[in-house]
Amino acid sequence: MAQNFRRYTLNGVGTGATSITAANSYDTVIGIRLANVTSNMILVDAYINDASNDIHLVKSAPIPAGSSLELIDGASKVILQSGDQLFIKSDTASSVDAWISMVDAIST
């Protein structure tokens, strides 16, 4: 069986919550990297909405100027089921670039 790897990107995420992806099956997030593209420290949120609740992966996490934050590392993974949406938000306008790596579906 082959695995379908996907990547999703956003640049210049700001103060409005921005959806990166919505799951259409059981999907696995294997990496989230958030980069501060400003010259000041920022605070970021990353959360999943399960159609009823916002479940934070990180809330108000500081990212120094010119640095990045890896939210999922090592053997860690986050499972999304159909309808779940992954959101990113910052306390500063146009301040975050995001790269998300996922395994979508498994082919037979």
Phi, psi and omega in degrees: 000136178264148176258140180263100178277141179227154172227144179232139182228150172218146172230149178069032177295141182232223189278349175267134178300128184242125179283130178269316180202154172241129182290141176244005178197199171276110183245155181238123175274121182250354178194136172224118175240128178243125183246133175277118182256019179250180179259012178228159175295145177232164174242132183236152172240143169226129182209162177248132173258125182261026182081350178231326187223154169265121179247113186282133168275325175205144180228127179055040178284129180282137172233114179298160179306132176073010182249177177224166180231125176262115184274330181236119181219172180062225181269006182290144177213157176235127180264130173251139173252167186311127180098340177294142177235139178261127182239149174233144178209149179234166175271000184228138181299141173046051190242348187234132166257138183235140176230121182241130177249133184221157165254121184277271182240166176254124180275153176247000000 
